[in-house]
């Protein structure tokens, strides 16, 4: 492993830690409140909040393990149901973002699963006020579409997705986008990104036949 690989791994780790800080911090705060709270109703509410934070933390860890890590072992193919479950866990059950899953294949190459998950992560983050996340894959194409009242795509992420960011200029925020670019390039494909217009943002990946 060279220094560039180590640096990129550090960026991914920083992104993961940033996203886990909030739910784990809530767990810590909830435990502190429980220690000082004696009212039965308030203790019950604290337990509810602790359970929600624990569920959120576990869901994010499962997602990041599949999107960034070596989940699935060394097999070339991953069950697409694992990807769907990971995305459902990421967007949660609060109804802010709904998932429209349009993947018919039972399995996909591990690299394509990672591309799909990281594009879904970027698109979900862009749905500032919630909306619908469509994830589709067929043949040599992957499509992720975000639809909502307000869409915000950081220019840094678009630049990284298109491979126009210098490696020395990468930040943890753009790590997932750069990972997509690297995996797509290695697979002989191309990333396409639309401008967020008319409440819709579209990501497409096309691989050579």
C-alpha positions in Angstrom: 0.0 0.0 0.0 1.5 3.3 -1.0 1.2 6.7 0.7 -1.7 7.8 -1.5 -3.7 4.8 -0.6 -3.1 5.4 3.1 -4.1 9.1 2.7 -7.3 8.1 0.9 -8.1 5.5 3.6 -7.6 8.3 6.2 -10.1 10.5 4.3 -12.7 7.7 4.3 -12.1 7.0 8.0 -12.6 10.7 8.7 -15.9 10.7 6.8 -17.1 7.7 8.7 -16.2 9.2 12.1 -17.9 12.5 11.2 -21.2 10.7 10.3 -21.1 8.5 13.4 -20.3 11.3 15.8 -23.9 12.5 16.1 -25.7 9.2 16.9 -22.9 8.0 19.2 -22.8 11.4 20.9 -26.5 11.1 21.5 -26.0 7.7 23.1 -23.4 9.2 25.4 -25.7 12.1 26.4 -28.6 9.7 26.9 -26.6 7.6 29.3 -25.6 10.7 31.3 -29.2 11.8 31.5 -30.3 8.3 32.7 -27.7 8.4 35.5 -29.3 11.6 36.9 -33.0 11.1 36.0 -35.3 9.4 38.5 -38.7 10.2 37.0 -40.1 7.0 35.5 -41.6 8.7 32.4 -38.4 10.6 31.7 -36.3 7.5 32.1 -38.6 5.7 29.6 -38.2 8.6 27.2 -34.4 8.4 27.6 -34.5 4.7 26.9 -36.4 5.4 23.7 -33.8 7.9 22.6 -31.0 5.6 23.4 -32.6 2.8 21.3 -33.1 5.2 18.4 -29.5 6.3 18.6 -28.2 2.8 18.8 -30.3 1.7 15.8 -29.0 4.7 13.8 -25.4 3.9 14.7 -25.7 0.3 13.8 -27.4 1.1 10.5 -24.7 3.5 9.5 -22.0 1.1 10.4 -23.6 -1.6 8.3 -23.9 0.8 5.4 -20.3 2.0 5.6 -18.9 -1.5 6.0 -20.5 -2.4 2.6 -19.9 0.9 0.9 -16.3 1.5 2.1 -15.0 -1.8 3.5 -14.6 -5.4 2.7 -18.1 -6.6 3.4 -19.1 -9.7 1.5 -15.6 -11.3 1.8 -13.6 -11.9 -1.3 -16.5 -12.9 -3.5 -16.8 -11.0 -6.8 -20.6 -10.9 -6.6 -22.7 -9.3 -3.8 -26.4 -10.0 -3.2 -28.3 -6.8 -4.2 -30.7 -7.3 -1.2 -27.8 -6.4 1.1 -27.4 -3.1 -0.8 -31.1 -2.4 -0.5 -31.1 -3.1 3.2 -28.0 -0.9 3.7 -29.7 2.0 2.0 -32.9 1.6 3.9 -30.9 1.7 7.1 -29.0 4.8 6.0 -32.1 6.8 5.2 -33.9 5.6 8.3 -37.6 4.9 9.0 -38.7 8.5 9.8 -40.1 9.0 6.4 -37.9 12.0 5.4 -36.5 10.1 2.4 -38.3 7.3 0.7 -36.6 4.6 -1.4 -37.7 3.5 -4.9 -35.7 0.4 -5.6 -35.4 -0.6 -9.2 -32.7 -3.3 -9.3 -33.7 -6.6 -10.8 -30.4 -8.4 -10.7 -30.0 -10.9 -7.8 -26.3 -10.1 -7.6 -23.9 -7.4 -8.8 -20.1 -7.2 -8.8 -18.7 -5.8 -5.5 -17.2 -2.7 -7.2 -20.6 -1.9 -8.7 -22.4 -2.4 -5.4 -19.9 0.1 -3.9 -20.6 2.6 -6.7 -24.3 2.3 -6.2 -24.1 2.7 -2.5 -21.9 5.7 -2.5 -24.0 7.4 -5.2 -27.0 6.8 -3.0 -25.2 8.3 0.0 -24.4 11.5 -2.0 -27.9 11.7 -3.4 -29.5 11.2 0.0 -27.3 14.0 1.5 -28.4 16.3 -1.3 -32.1 15.9 -0.3 -32.0 18.7 2.3 -35.7 18.7 2.9 -36.4 15.1 2.1 -37.9 13.5 -0.9 -37.5 10.3 -3.0 -34.4 8.4 -3.7 -34.5 6.2 -6.8 -31.8 3.5 -7.3 -31.7 1.5 -10.4 -29.4 -0.8 -12.2 -29.7 -2.8 -15.5 -27.0 -4.4 -17.6 -24.0 -2.0 -17.7 -25.8 1.0 -16.3 -26.4 2.4 -12.8 -28.8 5.2 -12.2 -29.4 7.1 -8.9 -32.0 9.9 -8.9 -32.9 12.3 -6.1 -36.2 14.1 -6.2 -37.3 16.7 -3.6 -38.3 20.3 -2.9 -34.7 21.4 -2.2 -31.6 19.8 -3.7 -28.1 20.9 -2.8 -25.0 19.2 -4.4 -21.7 20.6 -3.2 -19.6 21.6 -6.2 -16.7 19.7 -4.6 -18.6 16.5 -4.8 -19.4 16.9 -8.5 -15.8 17.8 -9.3 -14.7 14.6 -7.5 -17.3 12.4 -9.2 -16.0 13.6 -12.6 -12.4 13.1 -11.6 -11.5 16.7 -11.8 -10.2 17.0 -8.3 -6.5 16.7 -7.6 -5.7 14.0 -5.1 -3.8 16.4 -2.9 -7.0 18.6 -2.8 -9.4 15.9 -1.6 -11.3 16.3 1.7 -13.2 13.8 3.8 -16.4 15.2 2.5 -15.5 14.3 -1.1 -14.0 10.9 -0.3 -17.2 8.9 -1.3 -17.4 10.8 -4.6 -13.8 10.2 -5.4 -14.2 6.5 -4.6 -17.0 6.3 -7.1 -14.7 8.0 -9.7 -11.9 5.6 -9.1 -14.1 2.5 -9.2 -15.9 3.6 -12.4 -12.6 4.5 -14.1 -11.1 1.1 -13.2 -14.1 -0.6 -14.6 -13.8 1.2 -17.9 -16.9 3.3 -17.3 -18.0 6.9 -17.2 -19.8 9.0 -14.5 -22.5 11.5 -15.6 -23.9 14.1 -13.2 -26.8 16.4 -14.0 -27.3 19.9 -12.5 -30.0 19.9 -9.7 -32.8 21.4 -11.7 -36.6 21.2 -11.2 -36.3 19.4 -7.9 -34.3 16.5 -9.5 -30.7 15.4 -9.4 -29.5 12.6 -11.5 -26.3 10.4 -11.4 -25.6 7.9 -14.1 -22.8 5.4 -14.6 -22.3 3.6 -17.9 -19.7 0.8 -18.3 -18.3 -0.4 -21.5 -20.1 -3.5 -22.8 
